[in-house]
Amino acid sequence: MAKKKSRTATPVKQENDKATLSEALDNDVLLKLKAAKKELTAKIEAEEEERQEKLRRERIEREKNKSFAELLDEYGDSGKKY
């Protein structure tokens, strides 16, 4: 029988010094990533503002389309009569 050669796995070298992402990337790539993050954040904020404005306009439109009876039921008869 042939003897099997035992393979010794080379241990993975672990560095004690952990490099940060900004050190590992080039400065221009890091600047591009920061700019992209800023653009994405601005885009998300703009979309949220548009969504809130749309909801506000829809609420106003529903209020306009309510009948007097619906408004009276909703808000009650708490007004003063002169």
C-alpha positions, 0 to 999 in steps of 0.5 A: 500500500502506498503511504498517503502524504500528509498535507500541511495546511499553511496557516492563514497569516493574521495581522495584528494591525487591522487596516481601516477601510479608508486606509485600504482604498485609494483616496479618490475612490473614498471620495467617490463613495462619500459623494455617492452616499451624500447624493443617495441620502439627499435623494431619499430625503427628497422622496420622503418630502414628496411622499409627505406632500402627496399625503397632505394634498390627498388629505385636503382633497378628501376633506374638500369632497366630504359632504356637510353631513360627513363633516358634521359627523366627524367634527361634531356640532360644537360650533357656537351659534350666533 
